[in-house]
Amino acid sequence: MGQRHDPPEGVIRDRISTLLERCERWSELGRYRKILEAVERALPSTDELPDLKAALLIWKAHALGAMDMSDRAHASAAKAWQLEPSSQAAHIMALALIHEGENDHAEQILRFGLQRFPGAAHLVFQLALLLAEQGRVPEAIDLLDDAPIDTLDERVFTFHVGIRANLLARMGRWREAMQTVEEGLAAYPEAVELQETHDALTLQRQLHDAEERLGAVWQQSLRRIDEASASGVDASIEALGASMELPDLVILAARRLWRRFVETDPTRPRAHQAWAAALLASIFAIDGGDVPLTFFARYAGTSYETVRSAYRRIGAFLDRLDPKEISDSFAVRSNPQLDPAHPGFPGSPARGPGQLVAFPHRGGGKRS
């Protein structure tokens, strides 16, 4: 049997270098299976070259993660880390863990990676986003502020500015958020991402201000309910809305709808939670939502049949109202008074159809 003759190290390194460049191009094209096939063929040739094997395992992990094989992606990245620790390996391991819902473990990996590679911006951004998703926004902002960011790298700088500005806006620190983006644009005036962030935050702030004004008007207009059962439903709306982390305007709209309903139909309900669930579901329906009643009933911990009965009675009442009264008095996402082009204080007529601005449900108004 003939003796095996492996190519010289220099030849192997040249081949792997070429393959790594191809992997980058294939990744841009979304050809992840091609990456896997090529990497698997090349891996045996790097058994004596741990740095090259680690680089190939990183690309394998990247491809597996992109193909939603998070467990295999984590295993490949962990092998790469054992051979040669890198910020890329920590990044992919954390992504895989987040995909599996293991956020605490992912946070540990990211923090360990940042201890080893303090200048790794992608680990900073990933950890900041993970913290923000858990409601730890001040901690995420502190992380971004303390991170050594290369301001000469336009891509890294714009990511940093964009994430920081959005987190500041999420905390209601609008002046700082806009200042952050404007300073970023001063450094990179041609950065499309920063201009888009600036425009989006401008619109969000206009919506936020409109929501606050409308919420103040709605709050002031709420008359007191003296009857015990009716006031019990009102309190249940607040409690259930808070437990579901609904925006304040949604809760206020449901309370307004309840008062309007009992003026016409002085009902004396006993199932306060069921009526609260039905009223909140009605607000979602007014805004075109398709959340099933079972969702609200489950959150309220009450009978679906009782919620459905109350919901039908509320629906029959709404059918008798003028559509404009419904949109102005109870709509949230589609309320004409949340249009930034609205000519006056909330409560005055809007200019007309076609100028509605979508209410930012995602992340907006949540109570942390």
ZIGINOR-V104188 format. One line per field, one symbol per residue. phi: phi as a letter, one per 40 degrees, with the letter a starting at -180 (. if undefined). A space follows every 50 residues. Layout:
phi = ???
This chain:
phi = .cccbccddcccccccdcccccdccccccgcccccdccccccddcbdcbd cccccccccccccccccgbccccccccccccccadaccccccccdccccc gcccccccccccccccbcccccccccccccccccgccdcccccccccccc cccdcccccccccccccccccgccdccccccccccccbcccccccccdcc cccccccdccccccccccccccccbccdcccccdccccccccccfcddcc ccccccccccccccbccbcbcdcccccccccccccdcgcbccddcccccc gbccccccccccccccccccccdccccccbcbdbcdcccdcdcacdhccc cicgbcbcccccgcgcbb
